[in-house]
Amino acid sequence: MKKKTMQEMNEQYKECPVQVNTYEVDGTPCIVTSHFVGDKDINDVIMKYAENRAMSEMLGTVQTAVTA
């Protein structure tokens, strides 16, 4: 499979929605550009993430959030 160039990907996904957000990390502004090009069901993605996170917390592989 041939790797696509940036120009080819830009042309292929030019009609897809794009979202730009600015975050501050350790005092440095970071611009994140999200290109929504897939056809995944967001409900499936969130459910899988939640299941993986819960399992990791139960097994102790991820530090749980500390609430005051």
N, CA, C and O atoms as CSV, one atom per row, in Angstrom:
chain,resi,resn,atom,element,x,y,z
A,1,MET,N,N,0.835,-1.183,0.000
A,1,MET,CA,C,0.000,0.000,0.000
A,1,MET,C,C,0.882,1.249,0.000
A,1,MET,O,O,1.802,1.367,0.810
A,2,LYS,N,N,0.601,2.159,-0.895
A,2,LYS,CA,C,1.377,3.387,-1.033
A,2,LYS,C,C,0.961,4.397,0.033
A,2,LYS,O,O,-0.228,4.615,0.268
A,3,LYS,N,N,1.951,5.007,0.672
A,3,LYS,CA,C,1.646,6.073,1.627
A,3,LYS,C,C,1.170,7.294,0.872
A,3,LYS,O,O,1.736,7.659,-0.158
A,4,LYS,N,N,0.115,7.934,1.395
A,4,LYS,CA,C,-0.416,9.126,0.752
A,4,LYS,C,C,0.378,10.350,1.171
A,4,LYS,O,O,0.874,10.435,2.295
A,5,THR,N,N,0.488,11.284,0.258
A,5,THR,CA,C,1.139,12.543,0.590
A,5,THR,C,C,0.136,13.433,1.326
A,5,THR,O,O,-1.065,13.168,1.298
A,6,MET,N,N,0.620,14.470,1.972
A,6,MET,CA,C,-0.253,15.396,2.686
A,6,MET,C,C,-1.241,16.044,1.723
A,6,MET,O,O,-2.403,16.246,2.077
A,7,GLN,N,N,-0.804,16.369,0.528
A,7,GLN,CA,C,-1.691,16.971,-0.462
A,7,GLN,C,C,-2.817,16.014,-0.860
A,7,GLN,O,O,-3.965,16.427,-1.020
A,8,GLU,N,N,-2.478,14.741,-1.018
A,8,GLU,CA,C,-3.496,13.750,-1.368
A,8,GLU,C,C,-4.522,13.591,-0.243
A,8,GLU,O,O,-5.720,13.484,-0.503
A,9,MET,N,N,-4.056,13.576,0.990
A,9,MET,CA,C,-4.978,13.465,2.126
A,9,MET,C,C,-5.834,14.718,2.260
A,9,MET,O,O,-7.024,14.626,2.562
A,10,ASN,N,N,-5.243,15.885,2.038
A,10,ASN,CA,C,-6.020,17.128,2.078
A,10,ASN,C,C,-7.143,17.097,1.050
A,10,ASN,O,O,-8.269,17.504,1.339
A,11,GLU,N,N,-6.836,16.619,-0.138
A,11,GLU,CA,C,-7.843,16.550,-1.202
A,11,GLU,C,C,-8.927,15.530,-0.850
A,11,GLU,O,O,-10.112,15.787,-1.062
A,12,GLN,N,N,-8.529,14.384,-0.317
A,12,GLN,CA,C,-9.475,13.324,0.003
A,12,GLN,C,C,-10.448,13.748,1.100
A,12,GLN,O,O,-11.632,13.416,1.041
A,13,TYR,N,N,-9.956,14.478,2.097
A,13,TYR,CA,C,-10.770,14.805,3.269
A,13,TYR,C,C,-11.202,16.263,3.330
A,13,TYR,O,O,-11.582,16.738,4.400
A,14,LYS,N,N,-11.155,16.986,2.215
A,14,LYS,CA,C,-11.452,18.412,2.225
A,14,LYS,C,C,-12.897,18.716,2.620
A,14,LYS,O,O,-13.168,19.810,3.113
A,15,GLU,N,N,-13.816,17.799,2.423
A,15,GLU,CA,C,-15.225,18.019,2.759
A,15,GLU,C,C,-15.557,17.621,4.202
A,15,GLU,O,O,-16.666,17.880,4.668
A,16,CYS,N,N,-14.625,17.005,4.904
A,16,CYS,CA,C,-14.871,16.544,6.276
A,16,CYS,C,C,-14.769,17.706,7.264
A,16,CYS,O,O,-14.004,18.646,7.045
A,17,PRO,N,N,-15.543,17.641,8.354
A,17,PRO,CA,C,-15.499,18.724,9.337
A,17,PRO,C,C,-14.155,18.808,10.061
A,17,PRO,O,O,-13.474,17.804,10.268
A,18,VAL,N,N,-13.798,20.029,10.436
A,18,VAL,CA,C,-12.546,20.302,11.156
A,18,VAL,C,C,-12.884,21.159,12.370
A,18,VAL,O,O,-13.730,22.050,12.302
A,19,GLN,N,N,-12.209,20.876,13.482
A,19,GLN,CA,C,-12.402,21.658,14.701
A,19,GLN,C,C,-11.030,22.075,15.217
A,19,GLN,O,O,-10.113,21.255,15.278
A,20,VAL,N,N,-10.884,23.351,15.589
A,20,VAL,CA,C,-9.620,23.861,16.108
A,20,VAL,C,C,-9.840,24.347,17.542
A,20,VAL,O,O,-10.741,25.143,17.804
A,21,ASN,N,N,-9.014,23.862,18.458
A,21,ASN,CA,C,-9.075,24.274,19.863
A,21,ASN,C,C,-7.688,24.710,20.313
A,21,ASN,O,O,-6.679,24.181,19.847
A,22,THR,N,N,-7.648,25.675,21.218
A,22,THR,CA,C,-6.382,26.122,21.789
A,22,THR,C,C,-6.373,25.763,23.263
A,22,THR,O,O,-7.313,26.074,23.994
A,23,TYR,N,N,-5.304,25.105,23.697
A,23,TYR,CA,C,-5.132,24.710,25.085
A,23,TYR,C,C,-3.827,25.293,25.588
A,23,TYR,O,O,-2.932,25.602,24.801
A,24,GLU,N,N,-3.719,25.443,26.893
A,24,GLU,CA,C,-2.475,25.910,27.491
A,24,GLU,C,C,-1.872,24.773,28.297
A,24,GLU,O,O,-2.510,24.242,29.207
A,25,VAL,N,N,-0.649,24.402,27.964
A,25,VAL,CA,C,0.058,23.323,28.647
A,25,VAL,C,C,1.339,23.894,29.221
A,25,VAL,O,O,2.224,24.317,28.477
A,26,ASP,N,N,1.441,23.909,30.535
A,26,ASP,CA,C,2.619,24.452,31.230
A,26,ASP,C,C,2.962,25.860,30.738
A,26,ASP,O,O,4.131,26.194,30.543
A,27,GLY,N,N,1.923,26.680,30.542
A,27,GLY,CA,C,2.133,28.060,30.134
A,27,GLY,C,C,2.361,28.264,28.644
A,27,GLY,O,O,2.517,29.399,28.193
A,28,THR,N,N,2.384,27.184,27.876
A,28,THR,CA,C,2.601,27.284,26.436
A,28,THR,C,C,1.289,27.021,25.708
A,28,THR,O,O,0.681,25.967,25.896
A,29,PRO,N,N,0.842,27.967,24.875
A,29,PRO,CA,C,-0.393,27.713,24.127
A,29,PRO,C,C,-0.171,26.655,23.043
A,29,PRO,O,O,0.805,26.709,22.295
A,30,CYS,N,N,-1.088,25.702,22.974
A,30,CYS,CA,C,-1.010,24.631,21.975
A,30,CYS,C,C,-2.293,24.646,21.156
A,30,CYS,O,O,-3.390,24.692,21.714
A,31,ILE,N,N,-2.160,24.607,19.854
A,31,ILE,CA,C,-3.312,24.579,18.961
A,31,ILE,C,C,-3.490,23.142,18.470
A,31,ILE,O,O,-2.575,22.547,17.902
A,32,VAL,N,N,-4.689,22.599,18.701
A,32,VAL,CA,C,-5.015,21.240,18.278
A,32,VAL,C,C,-6.070,21.322,17.184
A,32,VAL,O,O,-7.146,21.887,17.382
A,33,THR,N,N,-5.751,20.755,16.036
A,33,THR,CA,C,-6.691,20.720,14.919
A,33,THR,C,C,-7.184,19.287,14.760
A,33,THR,O,O,-6.392,18.378,14.510
A,34,SER,N,N,-8.496,19.085,14.904
A,34,SER,CA,C,-9.098,17.761,14.772
A,34,SER,C,C,-9.783,17.660,13.420
A,34,SER,O,O,-10.599,18.508,13.057
A,35,HIS,N,N,-9.442,16.617,12.684
A,35,HIS,CA,C,-10.059,16.355,11.379
A,35,HIS,C,C,-10.958,15.130,11.550
A,35,HIS,O,O,-10.470,14.042,11.854
A,36,PHE,N,N,-12.246,15.299,11.360
A,36,PHE,CA,C,-13.197,14.208,11.535
A,36,PHE,C,C,-13.410,13.520,10.198
A,36,PHE,O,O,-14.212,13.967,9.377
A,37,VAL,N,N,-12.678,12.417,9.983
A,37,VAL,CA,C,-12.679,11.762,8.681
A,37,VAL,C,C,-13.257,10.358,8.734
A,37,VAL,O,O,-13.522,9.770,7.686
A,38,GLY,N,N,-13.459,9.808,9.913
A,38,GLY,CA,C,-13.898,8.425,10.025
A,38,GLY,C,C,-15.397,8.284,10.059
A,38,GLY,O,O,-16.147,9.258,9.990
A,39,ASP,N,N,-15.806,7.042,10.167
A,39,ASP,CA,C,-17.226,6.768,10.246
A,39,ASP,C,C,-17.537,5.910,11.469
A,39,ASP,O,O,-18.459,5.094,11.445
A,40,LYS,N,N,-16.759,6.098,12.545
A,40,LYS,CA,C,-16.987,5.355,13.771
A,40,LYS,C,C,-18.210,5.897,14.492
A,40,LYS,O,O,-18.531,7.082,14.398
A,41,ASP,N,N,-18.886,5.013,15.211
A,41,ASP,CA,C,-20.023,5.405,16.034
A,41,ASP,C,C,-19.467,5.907,17.368
A,41,ASP,O,O,-18.820,5.153,18.094
A,42,ILE,N,N,-19.715,7.168,17.687
A,42,ILE,CA,C,-19.146,7.776,18.894
A,42,ILE,C,C,-19.590,7.044,20.158
A,42,ILE,O,O,-18.840,6.985,21.132
A,43,ASN,N,N,-20.791,6.492,20.152
A,43,ASN,CA,C,-21.264,5.741,21.321
A,43,ASN,C,C,-20.409,4.504,21.556
A,43,ASN,O,O,-20.075,4.189,22.699
A,44,ASP,N,N,-20.052,3.803,20.486
A,44,ASP,CA,C,-19.187,2.625,20.608
A,44,ASP,C,C,-17.804,3.006,21.110
A,44,ASP,O,O,-17.232,2.311,21.950
A,45,VAL,N,N,-17.264,4.106,20.601
A,45,VAL,CA,C,-15.927,4.556,20.995
A,45,VAL,C,C,-15.901,4.922,22.481
A,45,VAL,O,O,-14.986,4.524,23.202
A,46,ILE,N,N,-16.897,5.678,22.939
A,46,ILE,CA,C,-16.947,6.096,24.346
A,46,ILE,C,C,-17.152,4.891,25.255
A,46,ILE,O,O,-16.521,4.799,26.308
A,47,MET,N,N,-18.028,3.962,24.861
A,47,MET,CA,C,-18.267,2.768,25.674
A,47,MET,C,C,-16.988,1.942,25.810
A,47,MET,O,O,-16.665,1.477,26.903
A,48,LYS,N,N,-16.268,1.760,24.720
A,48,LYS,CA,C,-15.019,0.986,24.759
A,48,LYS,C,C,-13.988,1.673,25.659
A,48,LYS,O,O,-13.306,1.019,26.447
A,49,TYR,N,N,-13.883,3.000,25.530
A,49,TYR,CA,C,-12.956,3.750,26.370
A,49,TYR,C,C,-13.334,3.590,27.838
A,49,TYR,O,O,-12.463,3.347,28.673
A,50,ALA,N,N,-14.614,3.722,28.165
A,50,ALA,CA,C,-15.069,3.605,29.558
A,50,ALA,C,C,-14.793,2.214,30.111
A,50,ALA,O,O,-14.357,2.076,31.254
A,51,GLU,N,N,-15.043,1.186,29.314
A,51,GLU,CA,C,-14.768,-0.182,29.760
A,51,GLU,C,C,-13.285,-0.390,30.016
A,51,GLU,O,O,-12.907,-0.967,31.035
A,52,ASN,N,N,-12.442,0.076,29.099
A,52,ASN,CA,C,-10.987,-0.067,29.268
A,52,ASN,C,C,-10.500,0.699,30.488
A,52,ASN,O,O,-9.658,0.203,31.237
A,53,ARG,N,N,-11.020,1.897,30.694
A,53,ARG,CA,C,-10.617,2.715,31.840
A,53,ARG,C,C,-11.037,2.045,33.151
A,53,ARG,O,O,-10.250,1.978,34.096
A,54,ALA,N,N,-12.273,1.551,33.207
A,54,ALA,CA,C,-12.760,0.882,34.419
A,54,ALA,C,C,-11.932,-0.367,34.727
A,54,ALA,O,O,-11.570,-0.611,35.877
A,55,MET,N,N,-11.641,-1.141,33.707
A,55,MET,CA,C,-10.844,-2.349,33.911
A,55,MET,C,C,-9.435,-1.999,34.389
A,55,MET,O,O,-8.895,-2.656,35.279
A,56,SER,N,N,-8.846,-0.969,33.798
A,56,SER,CA,C,-7.507,-0.548,34.206
A,56,SER,C,C,-7.493,-0.070,35.658
A,56,SER,O,O,-6.557,-0.355,36.404
A,57,GLU,N,N,-8.536,0.659,36.048
A,57,GLU,CA,C,-8.609,1.137,37.430
A,57,GLU,C,C,-8.788,-0.024,38.406
A,57,GLU,O,O,-8.195,-0.022,39.484
A,58,MET,N,N,-9.607,-1.022,38.034
A,58,MET,CA,C,-9.814,-2.177,38.914
A,58,MET,C,C,-8.544,-3.004,39.054
A,58,MET,O,O,-8.268,-3.549,40.123
A,59,LEU,N,N,-7.775,-3.099,37.981
A,59,LEU,CA,C,-6.543,-3.885,38.014
A,59,LEU,C,C,-5.362,-3.093,38.561
A,59,LEU,O,O,-4.285,-3.647,38.780
A,60,GLY,N,N,-5.567,-1.801,38.780
A,60,GLY,CA,C,-4.514,-0.973,39.340
A,60,GLY,C,C,-3.459,-0.531,38.353
A,60,GLY,O,O,-2.370,-0.125,38.758
A,61,THR,N,N,-3.756,-0.600,37.061
A,61,THR,CA,C,-2.767,-0.182,36.067
A,61,THR,C,C,-2.876,1.297,35.732
A,61,THR,O,O,-2.008,1.837,35.047
A,62,VAL,N,N,-3.935,1.966,36.206
A,62,VAL,CA,C,-4.132,3.387,35.995
A,62,VAL,C,C,-4.443,4.020,37.338
A,62,VAL,O,O,-5.234,3.480,38.111
A,63,GLN,N,N,-3.831,5.156,37.622
A,63,GLN,CA,C,-4.080,5.829,38.876
A,63,GLN,C,C,-5.474,6.449,38.834
A,63,GLN,O,O,-5.818,7.134,37.871
A,64,THR,N,N,-6.277,6.213,39.870
A,64,THR,CA,C,-7.622,6.774,39.904
A,64,THR,C,C,-7.564,8.241,40.307
A,64,THR,O,O,-6.605,8.687,40.936
A,65,ALA,N,N,-8.586,8.970,39.941
A,65,ALA,CA,C,-8.654,10.397,40.261
A,65,ALA,C,C,-8.863,10.563,41.762
A,65,ALA,O,O,-9.597,9.798,42.388
A,66,VAL,N,N,-8.214,11.563,42.321
A,66,VAL,CA,C,-8.351,11.851,43.743
A,66,VAL,C,C,-9.342,12.991,43.879
A,66,VAL,O,O,-9.162,14.059,43.293
A,67,THR,N,N,-10.388,12.758,44.655
A,67,THR,CA,C,-11.382,13.810,44.880
A,67,THR,C,C,-11.291,14.282,46.306
A,67,THR,O,O,-11.041,13.491,47.216
A,68,ALA,N,N,-11.492,15.570,46.508
A,68,ALA,CA,C,-11.391,16.132,47.852
A,68,ALA,C,C,-12.740,16.273,48.492
A,68,ALA,O,O,-12.839,16.732,49.630
